[in-house]
């Protein structure tokens, strides 16, 4: 997906972190996709040893279960911030200003969540 880097994976492993990085995308089609099938392309060849090891590891049920947890933990937060809170782009420029703006968005999300949890 473009985020996989052998150097980054190596640095994480040196720190004792065991990363799970997606290698390629699944080609599953949705049942309601009525568009014609695209022309078959030759699959991308994976030759780097760390990518092959990561792909084999992700195919195990244990690692797949851990990798699927990202849908429960991080990604819904960004979806809520984008769709419900309507925050799709930063209004300010420079790293310091963007950091401040993101801090305010995260604070608003957390306050909203705390109010919701206290009401329940």
C-alpha positions, 0 to 999 in steps of 0.5 A: 500500500505504499507504507511498507518500508524495510528500514522502518520495519527493521528499526521497529524490530530493533526496538522490540516492536513486532510490526504487522504491515499490509503487503499488497491489497486483497482483490475481493470484489463486492457482491453488489459491484456490477461493473465489468471485471477489469483486465487481469494483470500480472500479480506484483512480484514480491522478492524482498525477504522481509516482505515475503516473511510479512506476507506469510505471517499475515496469512496465519490466523493469529496475525490476521486476528491481531491485524483486524483489530485496527478496525476496532481501535483506530480507524473508526475514530478517524471516520467519526472525525471526518464524517460526523464532525466534518473535519476533512482538512486543516485550515492553517499552515505550518507544523506548529499550527496544524499540531494545535488544530489537530489537538483541538479536534482531538480534544473536541472528539474526546469531550464529545465521547466523555459526555456520551459515556457519562450520559450512558 
